[in-house]
Amino acid sequence: MKKYGPNKFAEAKKVPGYISFLNQYKDPMQIVLLVAAVVSIIIQQWSTALILIILTLFNALLALRQEGKAESSVPPCRRC
């Protein structure tokens, strides 16, 4: 044990919530929706832009919730 260290996995550092939220915007669909919102703002379609922005926020929050459920469903390692 002294030569190789303990027989356990290194624990991953917890990513802050705001970083996880921002990482949701790496998804191509999120990018397309944001570009559509910007175009809507440029052509002064305010209601369409607002709906698209709300849709991207809702989608990111749902994805965060799903990731949280997935992380909590994984049991801790008993042999570590």
N, C-alpha and C positions, 0 to 999 in steps of 0.2 A: 504494500500500500504506500509506503514511503517513496518507492521508486517511481510509481506511475500516478499517484494521487488517488483520491476517492473514486469509487466506481459509481458515478452518477453523471447525469447530463448537466451541462451548464444551463442555468435558468436564463431565459430571454428577458431582457429589460422591458418593462411595461412602456408602451408608446403612449404619450399624452393624448388625451381625447381630441384636442384641436388638430393635432397632426393626423390622427386617424380620419377626422372629418375632411381635412384638406386632401388626403390621399384618395378620397372617393372621387375627386375631380380629375383623376388620371384616366378614368374610364372614357372611352371614345364617345359613348352616348351622352354623357354629361357634357363633354366638350361641344358636341354638336348642338345640344340644347342651349348652352351658354352663347355660342356663336349666333344662333337663331334669335336669342334674346337681344344681343347687341345690335343685330341687323334690325330688329323690330324697334329698338330705341332710335336708331338712325333714321328710319322712315316714319318715326313718330307714331308707331302703333303701341301706345302705352299699355293698354290692357293685355295685349298678347305678350309683351315683354314681361309684365308682372306675373302672368300665369306661368310662363316658362321659367322664370327665376324661382317662383314658389315650387314648381315641379322638381327642379334640380335640388332644392333644399330638402324637400320631402323624400326624394329618392336617396339622398346622402344619409339622412337620418334613419331611414329604414334599413339601409345597408349596415350602418353602425350597430343598430339594434340586433340584426341577424348575426353579425360578427361577435357581438357580446354574448349572445346565446350560445353560439358555437364554442367560444372559449370556455364558458362556464360549464358546458356539458362534458368537457374532457376531464376525467378524474385525475387527481394528482398521482404521481409515480410513487408506488409503495415500496419499491425495492431500491430507491435512490438514497 
